[in-house]
Amino acid sequence: MKSIAILVLVVLAVVQLAMVARGAITCGQVDANLAPCVPFLTQGGEPGAACCSGVKTLNGNAQSSDDRKTACNCVKAAANRYPNLKDDAAQSLPSKCGISVNVPISRTVNCDT
């Protein structure tokens, strides 16, 4: 009986780890995906291939409402670390990379709505 209880606990732990690994987006992931975009966001011009690849990856990973809220808050926090970030470049980034997002990209966007 004791071994069955241990087996059940192990199975539950594995399932929980799989859910966490698969579902939750982190600010570290957001930062890593958007890091190649910093030159475009601060200097303008055109975003590079690595930047657009990161934007597309981030958009693909943030599928649930919770993930999108987390990503939004992470993007806002990252934007505030760059005082020379060009707001017009940030707003145009998704379209320049060929994707659409449902929220405006802004330092002041309400990520909870």
Chimera marker file (.cmm) of the C-alpha trace (Angstrom):
<marker_set name="trace">
<marker id="1" x="0.000" y="0.000" z="0.000" r="1" g="1" b="0" radius="0.5"/>
<marker id="2" x="2.856" y="2.355" z="0.848" r="1" g="1" b="0" radius="0.5"/>
<marker id="3" x="4.476" y="1.786" z="-2.554" r="1" g="1" b="0" radius="0.5"/>
<marker id="4" x="1.211" y="2.651" z="-4.333" r="1" g="1" b="0" radius="0.5"/>
<marker id="5" x="1.006" y="5.965" z="-2.471" r="1" g="1" b="0" radius="0.5"/>
<marker id="6" x="4.608" y="6.770" z="-3.421" r="1" g="1" b="0" radius="0.5"/>
<marker id="7" x="3.915" y="5.860" z="-7.054" r="1" g="1" b="0" radius="0.5"/>
<marker id="8" x="0.865" y="8.141" z="-7.113" r="1" g="1" b="0" radius="0.5"/>
<marker id="9" x="2.918" y="11.022" z="-5.675" r="1" g="1" b="0" radius="0.5"/>
<marker id="10" x="5.655" y="10.503" z="-8.259" r="1" g="1" b="0" radius="0.5"/>
<marker id="11" x="3.129" y="10.470" z="-11.118" r="1" g="1" b="0" radius="0.5"/>
<marker id="12" x="1.484" y="13.650" z="-9.809" r="1" g="1" b="0" radius="0.5"/>
<marker id="13" x="4.874" y="15.360" z="-9.527" r="1" g="1" b="0" radius="0.5"/>
<marker id="14" x="5.801" y="14.417" z="-13.101" r="1" g="1" b="0" radius="0.5"/>
<marker id="15" x="2.452" y="15.675" z="-14.424" r="1" g="1" b="0" radius="0.5"/>
<marker id="16" x="2.852" y="18.968" z="-12.535" r="1" g="1" b="0" radius="0.5"/>
<marker id="17" x="6.368" y="19.471" z="-13.890" r="1" g="1" b="0" radius="0.5"/>
<marker id="18" x="5.207" y="18.781" z="-17.427" r="1" g="1" b="0" radius="0.5"/>
<marker id="19" x="2.402" y="21.325" z="-17.091" r="1" g="1" b="0" radius="0.5"/>
<marker id="20" x="4.724" y="24.021" z="-15.731" r="1" g="1" b="0" radius="0.5"/>
<marker id="21" x="7.377" y="23.393" z="-18.386" r="1" g="1" b="0" radius="0.5"/>
<marker id="22" x="4.830" y="23.514" z="-21.173" r="1" g="1" b="0" radius="0.5"/>
<marker id="23" x="2.540" y="26.341" z="-20.141" r="1" g="1" b="0" radius="0.5"/>
<marker id="24" x="4.086" y="29.192" z="-18.221" r="1" g="1" b="0" radius="0.5"/>
<marker id="25" x="5.929" y="31.943" z="-20.029" r="1" g="1" b="0" radius="0.5"/>
<marker id="26" x="8.595" y="33.848" z="-18.092" r="1" g="1" b="0" radius="0.5"/>
<marker id="27" x="10.135" y="37.297" z="-18.342" r="1" g="1" b="0" radius="0.5"/>
<marker id="28" x="13.450" y="35.570" z="-19.026" r="1" g="1" b="0" radius="0.5"/>
<marker id="29" x="11.944" y="33.996" z="-22.150" r="1" g="1" b="0" radius="0.5"/>
<marker id="30" x="10.428" y="37.309" z="-23.212" r="1" g="1" b="0" radius="0.5"/>
<marker id="31" x="13.737" y="39.132" z="-22.718" r="1" g="1" b="0" radius="0.5"/>
<marker id="32" x="15.704" y="36.460" z="-24.586" r="1" g="1" b="0" radius="0.5"/>
<marker id="33" x="13.282" y="36.524" z="-27.537" r="1" g="1" b="0" radius="0.5"/>
<marker id="34" x="13.284" y="40.306" z="-27.777" r="1" g="1" b="0" radius="0.5"/>
<marker id="35" x="16.991" y="40.943" z="-27.113" r="1" g="1" b="0" radius="0.5"/>
<marker id="36" x="17.861" y="40.900" z="-30.852" r="1" g="1" b="0" radius="0.5"/>
<marker id="37" x="15.292" y="43.700" z="-31.327" r="1" g="1" b="0" radius="0.5"/>
<marker id="38" x="17.024" y="46.242" z="-29.072" r="1" g="1" b="0" radius="0.5"/>
<marker id="39" x="18.998" y="47.907" z="-31.908" r="1" g="1" b="0" radius="0.5"/>
<marker id="40" x="15.810" y="48.362" z="-33.955" r="1" g="1" b="0" radius="0.5"/>
<marker id="41" x="13.821" y="49.565" z="-30.942" r="1" g="1" b="0" radius="0.5"/>
<marker id="42" x="16.424" y="52.126" z="-29.895" r="1" g="1" b="0" radius="0.5"/>
<marker id="43" x="17.853" y="53.225" z="-33.255" r="1" g="1" b="0" radius="0.5"/>
<marker id="44" x="15.106" y="52.547" z="-35.784" r="1" g="1" b="0" radius="0.5"/>
<marker id="45" x="15.646" y="51.187" z="-39.265" r="1" g="1" b="0" radius="0.5"/>
<marker id="46" x="14.450" y="47.667" z="-39.993" r="1" g="1" b="0" radius="0.5"/>
<marker id="47" x="14.298" y="44.743" z="-37.571" r="1" g="1" b="0" radius="0.5"/>
<marker id="48" x="16.705" y="41.930" z="-38.360" r="1" g="1" b="0" radius="0.5"/>
<marker id="49" x="15.806" y="38.309" z="-39.012" r="1" g="1" b="0" radius="0.5"/>
<marker id="50" x="16.790" y="37.263" z="-35.470" r="1" g="1" b="0" radius="0.5"/>
<marker id="51" x="14.541" y="39.962" z="-34.042" r="1" g="1" b="0" radius="0.5"/>
<marker id="52" x="11.535" y="38.861" z="-36.096" r="1" g="1" b="0" radius="0.5"/>
<marker id="53" x="12.215" y="35.233" z="-35.274" r="1" g="1" b="0" radius="0.5"/>
<marker id="54" x="12.123" y="36.113" z="-31.566" r="1" g="1" b="0" radius="0.5"/>
<marker id="55" x="8.911" y="38.124" z="-31.965" r="1" g="1" b="0" radius="0.5"/>
<marker id="56" x="7.248" y="35.225" z="-33.789" r="1" g="1" b="0" radius="0.5"/>
<marker id="57" x="8.456" y="32.727" z="-31.186" r="1" g="1" b="0" radius="0.5"/>
<marker id="58" x="7.169" y="34.901" z="-28.369" r="1" g="1" b="0" radius="0.5"/>
<marker id="59" x="3.815" y="35.344" z="-30.094" r="1" g="1" b="0" radius="0.5"/>
<marker id="60" x="3.545" y="31.586" z="-30.634" r="1" g="1" b="0" radius="0.5"/>
<marker id="61" x="4.444" y="30.777" z="-27.029" r="1" g="1" b="0" radius="0.5"/>
<marker id="62" x="1.985" y="33.244" z="-25.511" r="1" g="1" b="0" radius="0.5"/>
<marker id="63" x="-1.249" y="31.517" z="-26.473" r="1" g="1" b="0" radius="0.5"/>
<marker id="64" x="-3.261" y="31.531" z="-23.262" r="1" g="1" b="0" radius="0.5"/>
<marker id="65" x="-4.733" y="34.653" z="-21.712" r="1" g="1" b="0" radius="0.5"/>
<marker id="66" x="-2.443" y="34.275" z="-18.687" r="1" g="1" b="0" radius="0.5"/>
<marker id="67" x="0.625" y="33.895" z="-20.889" r="1" g="1" b="0" radius="0.5"/>
<marker id="68" x="-0.324" y="36.987" z="-22.889" r="1" g="1" b="0" radius="0.5"/>
<marker id="69" x="-0.790" y="39.028" z="-19.707" r="1" g="1" b="0" radius="0.5"/>
<marker id="70" x="2.564" y="37.836" z="-18.407" r="1" g="1" b="0" radius="0.5"/>
<marker id="71" x="4.281" y="38.596" z="-21.706" r="1" g="1" b="0" radius="0.5"/>
<marker id="72" x="2.653" y="42.036" z="-21.815" r="1" g="1" b="0" radius="0.5"/>
<marker id="73" x="3.896" y="42.892" z="-18.325" r="1" g="1" b="0" radius="0.5"/>
<marker id="74" x="7.367" y="41.584" z="-19.158" r="1" g="1" b="0" radius="0.5"/>
<marker id="75" x="7.508" y="43.674" z="-22.331" r="1" g="1" b="0" radius="0.5"/>
<marker id="76" x="6.445" y="46.768" z="-20.365" r="1" g="1" b="0" radius="0.5"/>
<marker id="77" x="9.123" y="46.127" z="-17.748" r="1" g="1" b="0" radius="0.5"/>
<marker id="78" x="11.755" y="45.618" z="-20.440" r="1" g="1" b="0" radius="0.5"/>
<marker id="79" x="10.692" y="48.781" z="-22.273" r="1" g="1" b="0" radius="0.5"/>
<marker id="80" x="11.086" y="50.812" z="-19.107" r="1" g="1" b="0" radius="0.5"/>
<marker id="81" x="14.710" y="49.650" z="-18.824" r="1" g="1" b="0" radius="0.5"/>
<marker id="82" x="15.479" y="51.420" z="-22.118" r="1" g="1" b="0" radius="0.5"/>
<marker id="83" x="14.816" y="55.154" z="-21.795" r="1" g="1" b="0" radius="0.5"/>
<marker id="84" x="15.886" y="55.685" z="-25.416" r="1" g="1" b="0" radius="0.5"/>
<marker id="85" x="13.356" y="53.187" z="-26.776" r="1" g="1" b="0" radius="0.5"/>
<marker id="86" x="11.484" y="54.621" z="-29.748" r="1" g="1" b="0" radius="0.5"/>
<marker id="87" x="7.759" y="54.188" z="-29.164" r="1" g="1" b="0" radius="0.5"/>
<marker id="88" x="6.965" y="54.280" z="-32.882" r="1" g="1" b="0" radius="0.5"/>
<marker id="89" x="9.487" y="51.489" z="-33.529" r="1" g="1" b="0" radius="0.5"/>
<marker id="90" x="7.924" y="49.377" z="-30.760" r="1" g="1" b="0" radius="0.5"/>
<marker id="91" x="4.433" y="49.916" z="-32.153" r="1" g="1" b="0" radius="0.5"/>
<marker id="92" x="5.508" y="48.986" z="-35.679" r="1" g="1" b="0" radius="0.5"/>
<marker id="93" x="7.542" y="45.907" z="-34.695" r="1" g="1" b="0" radius="0.5"/>
<marker id="94" x="4.790" y="43.266" z="-35.022" r="1" g="1" b="0" radius="0.5"/>
<marker id="95" x="3.705" y="44.440" z="-38.467" r="1" g="1" b="0" radius="0.5"/>
<marker id="96" x="7.307" y="44.771" z="-39.669" r="1" g="1" b="0" radius="0.5"/>
<marker id="97" x="7.783" y="41.140" z="-38.615" r="1" g="1" b="0" radius="0.5"/>
<marker id="98" x="4.594" y="40.036" z="-40.348" r="1" g="1" b="0" radius="0.5"/>
<marker id="99" x="2.426" y="39.271" z="-37.332" r="1" g="1" b="0" radius="0.5"/>
<marker id="100" x="-0.497" y="40.930" z="-35.592" r="1" g="1" b="0" radius="0.5"/>
<marker id="101" x="-1.051" y="41.232" z="-31.871" r="1" g="1" b="0" radius="0.5"/>
<marker id="102" x="-4.271" y="42.036" z="-30.063" r="1" g="1" b="0" radius="0.5"/>
<marker id="103" x="-2.833" y="44.723" z="-27.791" r="1" g="1" b="0" radius="0.5"/>
<marker id="104" x="-1.159" y="47.986" z="-28.650" r="1" g="1" b="0" radius="0.5"/>
<marker id="105" x="2.530" y="47.974" z="-27.821" r="1" g="1" b="0" radius="0.5"/>
<marker id="106" x="3.030" y="50.808" z="-25.396" r="1" g="1" b="0" radius="0.5"/>
<marker id="107" x="4.778" y="51.498" z="-22.100" r="1" g="1" b="0" radius="0.5"/>
<marker id="108" x="1.392" y="52.450" z="-20.656" r="1" g="1" b="0" radius="0.5"/>
<marker id="109" x="-0.864" y="49.659" z="-21.948" r="1" g="1" b="0" radius="0.5"/>
<marker id="110" x="-3.045" y="48.006" z="-19.291" r="1" g="1" b="0" radius="0.5"/>
<marker id="111" x="-2.008" y="44.352" z="-19.472" r="1" g="1" b="0" radius="0.5"/>
<marker id="112" x="-4.935" y="43.253" z="-17.322" r="1" g="1" b="0" radius="0.5"/>
<marker id="113" x="-7.551" y="44.107" z="-19.953" r="1" g="1" b="0" radius="0.5"/>
<link id1="1" id2="2" r="1" g="1" b="0" radius="0.2"/>
<link id1="2" id2="3" r="1" g="1" b="0" radius="0.2"/>
<link id1="3" id2="4" r="1" g="1" b="0" radius="0.2"/>
<link id1="4" id2="5" r="1" g="1" b="0" radius="0.2"/>
<link id1="5" id2="6" r="1" g="1" b="0" radius="0.2"/>
<link id1="6" id2="7" r="1" g="1" b="0" radius="0.2"/>
<link id1="7" id2="8" r="1" g="1" b="0" radius="0.2"/>
<link id1="8" id2="9" r="1" g="1" b="0" radius="0.2"/>
<link id1="9" id2="10" r="1" g="1" b="0" radius="0.2"/>
<link id1="10" id2="11" r="1" g="1" b="0" radius="0.2"/>
<link id1="11" id2="12" r="1" g="1" b="0" radius="0.2"/>
<link id1="12" id2="13" r="1" g="1" b="0" radius="0.2"/>
<link id1="13" id2="14" r="1" g="1" b="0" radius="0.2"/>
<link id1="14" id2="15" r="1" g="1" b="0" radius="0.2"/>
<link id1="15" id2="16" r="1" g="1" b="0" radius="0.2"/>
<link id1="16" id2="17" r="1" g="1" b="0" radius="0.2"/>
<link id1="17" id2="18" r="1" g="1" b="0" radius="0.2"/>
<link id1="18" id2="19" r="1" g="1" b="0" radius="0.2"/>
<link id1="19" id2="20" r="1" g="1" b="0" radius="0.2"/>
<link id1="20" id2="21" r="1" g="1" b="0" radius="0.2"/>
<link id1="21" id2="22" r="1" g="1" b="0" radius="0.2"/>
<link id1="22" id2="23" r="1" g="1" b="0" radius="0.2"/>
<link id1="23" id2="24" r="1" g="1" b="0" radius="0.2"/>
<link id1="24" id2="25" r="1" g="1" b="0" radius="0.2"/>
<link id1="25" id2="26" r="1" g="1" b="0" radius="0.2"/>
<link id1="26" id2="27" r="1" g="1" b="0" radius="0.2"/>
<link id1="27" id2="28" r="1" g="1" b="0" radius="0.2"/>
<link id1="28" id2="29" r="1" g="1" b="0" radius="0.2"/>
<link id1="29" id2="30" r="1" g="1" b="0" radius="0.2"/>
<link id1="30" id2="31" r="1" g="1" b="0" radius="0.2"/>
<link id1="31" id2="32" r="1" g="1" b="0" radius="0.2"/>
<link id1="32" id2="33" r="1" g="1" b="0" radius="0.2"/>
<link id1="33" id2="34" r="1" g="1" b="0" radius="0.2"/>
<link id1="34" id2="35" r="1" g="1" b="0" radius="0.2"/>
<link id1="35" id2="36" r="1" g="1" b="0" radius="0.2"/>
<link id1="36" id2="37" r="1" g="1" b="0" radius="0.2"/>
<link id1="37" id2="38" r="1" g="1" b="0" radius="0.2"/>
<link id1="38" id2="39" r="1" g="1" b="0" radius="0.2"/>
<link id1="39" id2="40" r="1" g="1" b="0" radius="0.2"/>
<link id1="40" id2="41" r="1" g="1" b="0" radius="0.2"/>
<link id1="41" id2="42" r="1" g="1" b="0" radius="0.2"/>
<link id1="42" id2="43" r="1" g="1" b="0" radius="0.2"/>
<link id1="43" id2="44" r="1" g="1" b="0" radius="0.2"/>
<link id1="44" id2="45" r="1" g="1" b="0" radius="0.2"/>
<link id1="45" id2="46" r="1" g="1" b="0" radius="0.2"/>
<link id1="46" id2="47" r="1" g="1" b="0" radius="0.2"/>
<link id1="47" id2="48" r="1" g="1" b="0" radius="0.2"/>
<link id1="48" id2="49" r="1" g="1" b="0" radius="0.2"/>
<link id1="49" id2="50" r="1" g="1" b="0" radius="0.2"/>
<link id1="50" id2="51" r="1" g="1" b="0" radius="0.2"/>
<link id1="51" id2="52" r="1" g="1" b="0" radius="0.2"/>
<link id1="52" id2="53" r="1" g="1" b="0" radius="0.2"/>
<link id1="53" id2="54" r="1" g="1" b="0" radius="0.2"/>
<link id1="54" id2="55" r="1" g="1" b="0" radius="0.2"/>
<link id1="55" id2="56" r="1" g="1" b="0" radius="0.2"/>
<link id1="56" id2="57" r="1" g="1" b="0" radius="0.2"/>
<link id1="57" id2="58" r="1" g="1" b="0" radius="0.2"/>
<link id1="58" id2="59" r="1" g="1" b="0" radius="0.2"/>
<link id1="59" id2="60" r="1" g="1" b="0" radius="0.2"/>
<link id1="60" id2="61" r="1" g="1" b="0" radius="0.2"/>
<link id1="61" id2="62" r="1" g="1" b="0" radius="0.2"/>
<link id1="62" id2="63" r="1" g="1" b="0" radius="0.2"/>
<link id1="63" id2="64" r="1" g="1" b="0" radius="0.2"/>
<link id1="64" id2="65" r="1" g="1" b="0" radius="0.2"/>
<link id1="65" id2="66" r="1" g="1" b="0" radius="0.2"/>
<link id1="66" id2="67" r="1" g="1" b="0" radius="0.2"/>
<link id1="67" id2="68" r="1" g="1" b="0" radius="0.2"/>
<link id1="68" id2="69" r="1" g="1" b="0" radius="0.2"/>
<link id1="69" id2="70" r="1" g="1" b="0" radius="0.2"/>
<link id1="70" id2="71" r="1" g="1" b="0" radius="0.2"/>
<link id1="71" id2="72" r="1" g="1" b="0" radius="0.2"/>
<link id1="72" id2="73" r="1" g="1" b="0" radius="0.2"/>
<link id1="73" id2="74" r="1" g="1" b="0" radius="0.2"/>
<link id1="74" id2="75" r="1" g="1" b="0" radius="0.2"/>
<link id1="75" id2="76" r="1" g="1" b="0" radius="0.2"/>
<link id1="76" id2="77" r="1" g="1" b="0" radius="0.2"/>
<link id1="77" id2="78" r="1" g="1" b="0" radius="0.2"/>
<link id1="78" id2="79" r="1" g="1" b="0" radius="0.2"/>
<link id1="79" id2="80" r="1" g="1" b="0" radius="0.2"/>
<link id1="80" id2="81" r="1" g="1" b="0" radius="0.2"/>
<link id1="81" id2="82" r="1" g="1" b="0" radius="0.2"/>
<link id1="82" id2="83" r="1" g="1" b="0" radius="0.2"/>
<link id1="83" id2="84" r="1" g="1" b="0" radius="0.2"/>
<link id1="84" id2="85" r="1" g="1" b="0" radius="0.2"/>
<link id1="85" id2="86" r="1" g="1" b="0" radius="0.2"/>
<link id1="86" id2="87" r="1" g="1" b="0" radius="0.2"/>
<link id1="87" id2="88" r="1" g="1" b="0" radius="0.2"/>
<link id1="88" id2="89" r="1" g="1" b="0" radius="0.2"/>
<link id1="89" id2="90" r="1" g="1" b="0" radius="0.2"/>
<link id1="90" id2="91" r="1" g="1" b="0" radius="0.2"/>
<link id1="91" id2="92" r="1" g="1" b="0" radius="0.2"/>
<link id1="92" id2="93" r="1" g="1" b="0" radius="0.2"/>
<link id1="93" id2="94" r="1" g="1" b="0" radius="0.2"/>
<link id1="94" id2="95" r="1" g="1" b="0" radius="0.2"/>
<link id1="95" id2="96" r="1" g="1" b="0" radius="0.2"/>
<link id1="96" id2="97" r="1" g="1" b="0" radius="0.2"/>
<link id1="97" id2="98" r="1" g="1" b="0" radius="0.2"/>
<link id1="98" id2="99" r="1" g="1" b="0" radius="0.2"/>
<link id1="99" id2="100" r="1" g="1" b="0" radius="0.2"/>
<link id1="100" id2="101" r="1" g="1" b="0" radius="0.2"/>
<link id1="101" id2="102" r="1" g="1" b="0" radius="0.2"/>
<link id1="102" id2="103" r="1" g="1" b="0" radius="0.2"/>
<link id1="103" id2="104" r="1" g="1" b="0" radius="0.2"/>
<link id1="104" id2="105" r="1" g="1" b="0" radius="0.2"/>
<link id1="105" id2="106" r="1" g="1" b="0" radius="0.2"/>
<link id1="106" id2="107" r="1" g="1" b="0" radius="0.2"/>
<link id1="107" id2="108" r="1" g="1" b="0" radius="0.2"/>
<link id1="108" id2="109" r="1" g="1" b="0" radius="0.2"/>
<link id1="109" id2="110" r="1" g="1" b="0" radius="0.2"/>
<link id1="110" id2="111" r="1" g="1" b="0" radius="0.2"/>
<link id1="111" id2="112" r="1" g="1" b="0" radius="0.2"/>
<link id1="112" id2="113" r="1" g="1" b="0" radius="0.2"/>
</marker_set>
